[in-house]
Amino acid sequence: MRALITGISGFAGGHLAQILLEQGVEVLGVARSSPKNMSYLSQPVTLFSADLRDPHAVDRLIDEVRPDVIYHLAGQAFVPLAWDKPWDTIENNIRPQLNILEAMVKYQLKARLLVSTSNEVYGRISEDQLPVRENTPLRPQNPYGVSKVAQDLLALQYHLSHGIDIIRARAFNHIGPRQSPFFVAASFAKQIAQVEAGINEPVIRVGNLEAQRDFTDVSDVTRAYTLLVAHGQAGEAYNVGTGRAYSIQYLLDVLLSYSNIHIDVVPNPDRMRPSDIPLIYADNSKLCSQTGWQPLYRFEDSLLRVLNYWREEVNQEHKNLEIKHES
């Protein structure tokens, strides 16, 4: 089997690539610029550099690769950036998918396409609507959520109008090694690692700690994607989450419990969002019943993986700086 991953150099893309390699799948990846280092993969993959917003570039890519499966993960995933640059987010998330769909129609490609959307399509949910089911009305509360609703419905439309074999995966928050420090678990873990290394003062700066989210280890999320490709029903949407919510406060407390250094917690207004959803978690029964998926990582173990990753990264950066200063 030949699988194409868009956004392979992103957080989820690299983890998905490794799972597919372990399954014996031929992996091809595309990113806007060639990834500098994917040495964490167990074996090399074929990489393409293309701007997926360019329909001609996507045409050439699909015609050349002719994959059996496409995992479409590329896009702008940081909600605060969507507030600052709403059009960039909408363009980066909608145009590439439209180009892929048009190319699939043009070349009559019979590949299965998994589109990764987000729990942000649901927006603010009242407690009597929890856990969130796939038939919950879509009411996004930020530009990122709007872009993900558009991706979700665009996928459904091309399935209905053109018969494209599409799975819609509505992933809830995921965490794990190599996630950008723009995201909460990685941000806290990096700050703790910098304090432990003596780089920063023993202070961690935080935004809203009361919000509660459904966090899933990225390895469990990407494994769910492969199971959906194997067993999911074409055209359907699936929530990908643990079905349990944890507060940001608890997330921080767990990370701090793994450190022997006392660290003060200081609120930072710049980290507050204009509109924040207080509580959301998934009804994952559809995913579990149709694919047999269950999360393998405990939340606390995932957080330790994140912290240990940033400890290694921070220590390596510190060593590199020392070597540079000595030379």
C-alpha positions as CSV (number, residue, x, y, z in Angstrom):
1,M,0.0,0.0,0.0
2,R,1.2,3.5,-0.8
3,A,0.2,6.3,1.6
4,L,0.6,10.0,1.1
5,I,0.7,12.2,4.2
6,T,0.3,16.0,3.7
7,G,1.9,18.0,6.4
8,I,4.3,15.1,7.2
9,S,6.8,17.4,8.9
10,G,4.1,18.5,11.3
11,F,3.4,17.2,14.8
12,A,0.9,14.5,13.9
13,G,2.4,13.8,10.5
14,G,5.7,12.4,11.8
15,H,4.0,10.2,14.3
16,L,1.6,8.9,11.7
17,A,4.5,8.2,9.3
18,Q,6.2,6.0,11.9
19,I,3.1,4.0,12.6
20,L,2.6,3.4,8.9
21,L,6.3,2.4,8.4
22,E,5.9,-0.2,11.2
23,Q,2.9,-1.6,9.3
24,G,5.0,-2.0,6.2
25,V,3.2,0.7,4.3
26,E,5.2,2.7,1.6
27,V,5.1,6.3,3.0
28,L,5.3,9.4,0.9
29,G,5.1,12.9,2.4
30,V,4.6,16.4,1.3
31,A,5.4,19.7,3.0
32,R,5.6,23.3,1.9
33,S,9.4,23.2,2.3
34,S,11.5,20.1,2.6
35,P,11.8,18.9,6.2
36,K,15.4,19.5,7.5
37,N,15.4,16.5,9.8
38,M,13.2,13.5,10.1
39,S,15.8,11.3,11.7
40,Y,13.3,10.2,14.4
41,L,11.7,7.9,11.7
42,S,12.9,4.3,11.7
43,Q,13.5,4.4,8.0
44,P,13.6,7.0,5.2
45,V,10.4,8.1,3.5
46,T,9.9,9.8,0.1
47,L,9.5,13.5,0.5
48,F,8.0,16.1,-1.9
49,S,8.1,19.8,-1.5
50,A,4.9,21.6,-2.7
51,D,2.6,24.5,-1.8
52,L,-0.7,22.8,-1.6
53,R,-2.5,26.1,-2.1
54,D,-1.3,25.9,-5.7
55,P,-3.7,23.8,-7.7
56,H,-1.1,23.1,-10.4
57,A,1.4,21.8,-7.8
58,V,-1.3,19.5,-6.3
59,D,-2.2,18.3,-9.8
60,R,1.4,17.3,-10.4
61,L,1.7,15.7,-7.0
62,I,-1.4,13.5,-7.3
63,D,-0.6,12.5,-10.9
64,E,2.9,11.5,-10.0
65,V,2.3,9.7,-6.7
66,R,-1.1,8.0,-7.4
67,P,-1.4,6.9,-3.7
68,D,-3.8,4.3,-2.4
69,V,-4.5,6.4,0.7
70,I,-4.2,10.1,1.5
71,Y,-3.9,11.4,5.0
72,H,-4.6,15.1,4.8
73,L,-3.1,16.7,7.9
74,A,-1.6,19.8,6.5
75,G,-2.8,23.2,7.7
76,Q,-2.7,26.0,10.2
77,A,-3.6,24.4,13.6
78,F,-2.9,27.2,16.2
79,V,-6.1,28.8,17.3
80,P,-4.6,32.1,18.7
81,L,-2.9,32.7,15.3
82,A,-6.3,32.3,13.6
83,W,-7.6,35.3,15.6
84,D,-4.6,37.4,14.5
85,K,-4.6,36.2,10.8
86,P,-8.1,34.8,10.1
87,W,-7.8,34.8,6.3
88,D,-4.4,33.1,6.3
89,T,-5.9,30.3,8.4
90,I,-9.0,29.9,6.3
91,E,-6.9,29.9,3.1
92,N,-4.3,27.5,4.4
93,N,-6.9,25.1,5.7
94,I,-9.5,25.1,2.9
95,R,-7.6,25.7,-0.4
96,P,-5.2,22.7,-0.1
97,Q,-8.0,20.3,0.6
98,L,-10.1,21.7,-2.3
99,N,-7.1,21.3,-4.6
100,I,-6.6,17.7,-3.5
101,L,-10.3,16.9,-4.0
102,E,-10.3,18.5,-7.5
103,A,-7.2,16.5,-8.5
104,M,-8.8,13.3,-7.3
105,V,-11.8,14.0,-9.4
106,K,-9.7,15.0,-12.4
107,Y,-7.5,11.8,-12.3
108,Q,-10.4,9.6,-11.1
109,L,-8.2,8.5,-8.2
110,K,-9.8,5.8,-6.2
111,A,-7.8,6.4,-3.1
112,R,-9.3,6.7,0.4
113,L,-8.9,10.2,1.8
114,L,-8.8,10.9,5.5
115,V,-9.4,14.5,6.4
116,S,-8.3,15.6,9.8
117,T,-10.6,18.3,11.2
118,S,-11.1,19.2,14.8
119,N,-13.3,19.3,17.9
120,E,-13.3,23.1,17.3
121,V,-16.1,22.5,14.7
122,Y,-18.5,22.1,17.6
123,G,-17.7,25.3,19.4
124,R,-19.1,26.0,22.9
125,I,-21.1,23.1,24.2
126,S,-23.6,23.1,27.0
127,E,-23.1,20.5,29.7
128,D,-26.3,18.7,28.8
129,Q,-24.8,18.1,25.3
130,L,-21.8,16.3,26.7
131,P,-20.2,14.1,25.7
132,V,-20.1,15.6,22.1
133,R,-21.5,13.3,19.5
134,E,-20.9,13.5,15.7
135,N,-24.5,14.7,15.2
136,T,-24.0,17.7,17.5
137,P,-24.7,21.0,15.5
138,L,-21.5,22.7,14.3
139,R,-21.2,26.1,15.9
140,P,-17.5,27.2,15.6
141,Q,-16.4,30.1,17.8
142,N,-13.2,31.1,16.2
143,P,-11.8,31.4,12.7
144,Y,-9.8,28.2,13.0
145,G,-13.1,26.4,13.9
146,V,-14.7,28.0,10.8
147,S,-12.0,26.7,8.6
148,K,-12.4,23.2,10.0
149,V,-16.1,23.2,9.5
150,A,-15.5,24.2,5.9
151,Q,-13.0,21.3,5.5
152,D,-15.5,18.9,7.1
153,L,-18.4,19.9,4.9
154,L,-16.3,20.1,1.8
155,A,-15.2,16.5,2.4
156,L,-18.9,15.5,2.8
157,Q,-19.9,17.4,-0.3
158,Y,-17.3,15.7,-2.5
159,H,-18.3,12.3,-1.2
160,L,-21.9,13.0,-2.0
161,S,-21.4,14.7,-5.3
162,H,-18.4,12.9,-6.7
163,G,-18.3,9.6,-4.8
164,I,-14.9,10.3,-3.3
165,D,-14.0,7.8,-0.6
166,I,-13.6,10.1,2.4
167,I,-13.3,9.8,6.1
168,R,-13.8,12.8,8.4
169,A,-11.7,12.6,11.6
170,R,-12.7,15.2,14.2
171,A,-9.6,15.0,16.4
172,F,-9.8,16.5,19.9
173,N,-6.7,17.9,21.6
174,H,-3.6,15.8,21.2
175,I,-0.3,15.9,23.0
176,G,3.1,14.2,22.7
177,P,6.8,14.6,21.8
178,R,7.7,17.1,19.1
179,Q,4.6,19.3,19.5
180,S,5.2,23.0,19.1
181,P,5.6,25.0,22.3
182,F,2.8,27.2,21.0
183,F,0.5,24.5,22.5
184,V,-0.3,24.3,26.2
185,A,1.3,21.0,27.3
186,A,4.5,21.6,25.2
187,S,4.6,25.2,26.4
188,F,4.5,24.2,30.1
189,A,6.9,21.3,29.6
190,K,9.5,23.5,27.8
191,Q,9.3,26.2,30.5
192,I,9.8,23.6,33.2
193,A,12.7,22.0,31.3
194,Q,14.4,25.5,31.0
195,V,14.0,26.1,34.7
196,E,15.5,22.7,35.5
197,A,18.5,23.5,33.1
198,G,19.1,26.8,34.9
199,I,18.3,28.8,31.8
200,N,15.2,30.6,33.1
201,E,14.1,31.8,36.5
202,P,11.7,29.4,38.4
203,V,8.5,30.9,37.0
204,I,6.0,29.5,34.5
205,R,3.6,31.9,32.7
206,V,0.1,30.7,32.1
207,G,-3.2,31.6,30.5
208,N,-6.7,30.2,31.4
209,L,-6.2,27.2,33.7
210,E,-9.9,26.5,34.2
211,A,-10.7,25.2,30.7
212,Q,-11.2,21.4,30.5
213,R,-10.2,19.5,27.3
214,D,-10.2,16.0,26.0
215,F,-6.4,15.2,25.6
216,T,-5.2,12.2,23.7
217,D,-1.7,11.0,23.1
218,V,-0.7,11.8,19.5
219,S,0.3,8.2,19.0
220,D,-3.2,7.1,19.9
221,V,-4.7,9.8,17.6
222,T,-2.6,8.7,14.6
223,R,-3.3,5.0,15.3
224,A,-7.0,5.9,15.2
225,Y,-6.5,7.5,11.8
226,T,-5.0,4.2,10.4
227,L,-7.9,2.2,11.9
228,L,-10.4,4.6,10.4
229,V,-8.8,4.2,7.0
230,A,-9.0,0.4,7.4
231,H,-12.5,0.2,8.9
232,G,-14.3,3.5,8.7
233,Q,-17.4,4.1,6.6
234,A,-17.0,6.4,3.6
235,G,-18.5,9.9,4.1
236,E,-18.9,9.5,7.9
237,A,-17.5,11.7,10.6
238,Y,-15.7,10.3,13.7
239,N,-14.7,11.9,16.9
240,V,-11.2,11.0,18.0
241,G,-10.7,11.5,21.7
242,T,-10.5,9.7,25.0
243,G,-14.0,10.6,26.2
244,R,-12.6,12.3,29.3
245,A,-11.8,15.9,30.1
246,Y,-8.9,17.2,32.1
247,S,-8.4,20.8,33.3
248,I,-5.4,22.9,32.2
249,Q,-4.8,23.3,35.9
250,Y,-4.5,19.5,36.4
251,L,-2.3,19.3,33.3
252,L,0.1,21.8,34.9
253,D,0.0,20.2,38.3
254,V,1.0,16.9,36.8
255,L,3.9,18.4,34.9
256,L,5.1,20.3,38.0
257,S,4.9,17.1,40.1
258,Y,7.5,15.5,37.8
259,S,10.0,18.2,38.7
260,N,12.0,18.6,42.0
261,I,12.3,22.3,41.6
262,H,9.7,24.7,43.1
263,I,8.3,26.8,40.3
264,D,6.0,29.8,40.7
265,V,2.9,30.1,38.5
266,V,2.3,33.6,37.1
267,P,-0.8,34.5,35.0
268,N,-0.1,36.1,31.6
269,P,-2.9,38.0,30.0
270,D,-1.3,37.6,26.6
271,R,-2.0,33.9,26.7
272,M,-5.8,34.5,27.2
273,R,-8.0,33.8,24.1
274,P,-10.8,36.2,23.1
275,S,-13.3,33.3,23.3
276,D,-12.5,30.1,25.2
277,I,-14.7,27.0,25.5
278,P,-14.9,26.0,29.2
279,L,-15.5,22.2,28.8
280,I,-15.6,19.7,26.0
281,Y,-15.0,16.0,25.6
282,A,-15.8,13.4,23.0
283,D,-18.3,10.6,22.7
284,N,-15.9,8.2,21.0
285,S,-18.3,5.2,20.8
286,K,-18.6,5.4,17.1
287,L,-14.9,5.2,16.6
288,C,-14.4,2.4,19.1
289,S,-17.3,0.3,17.9
290,Q,-16.4,0.4,14.2
291,T,-12.6,0.1,14.5
292,G,-11.8,-1.5,17.9
293,W,-9.7,1.6,18.9
294,Q,-8.9,2.3,22.5
295,P,-6.3,4.8,23.8
296,L,-3.1,3.0,25.0
297,Y,-1.5,6.0,26.9
298,R,-2.7,7.3,30.2
299,F,-2.9,11.1,30.3
300,E,-0.2,11.3,33.0
301,D,2.1,9.1,31.1
302,S,1.7,11.2,27.9
303,L,2.6,14.3,29.9
304,L,5.8,12.7,31.2
305,R,6.6,11.8,27.5
306,V,6.2,15.5,26.6
307,L,8.3,16.7,29.6
308,N,11.1,14.2,28.9
309,Y,11.2,15.2,25.2
310,W,11.6,18.9,26.2
311,R,14.3,18.0,28.8
312,E,16.3,16.4,26.0
313,E,15.7,19.3,23.6
314,V,16.6,22.0,26.1
315,N,19.7,20.2,27.3
316,Q,20.9,19.7,23.7
317,E,20.3,23.3,22.9
318,H,22.2,24.3,26.0
319,K,25.2,22.1,25.1
320,N,25.2,23.4,21.5
321,L,25.4,27.0,22.9
322,E,28.2,26.1,25.2
323,I,30.2,24.5,22.3
324,K,29.5,27.6,20.2
325,H,30.8,30.0,22.9
326,E,33.9,27.8,23.4
327,S,34.8,27.7,19.7
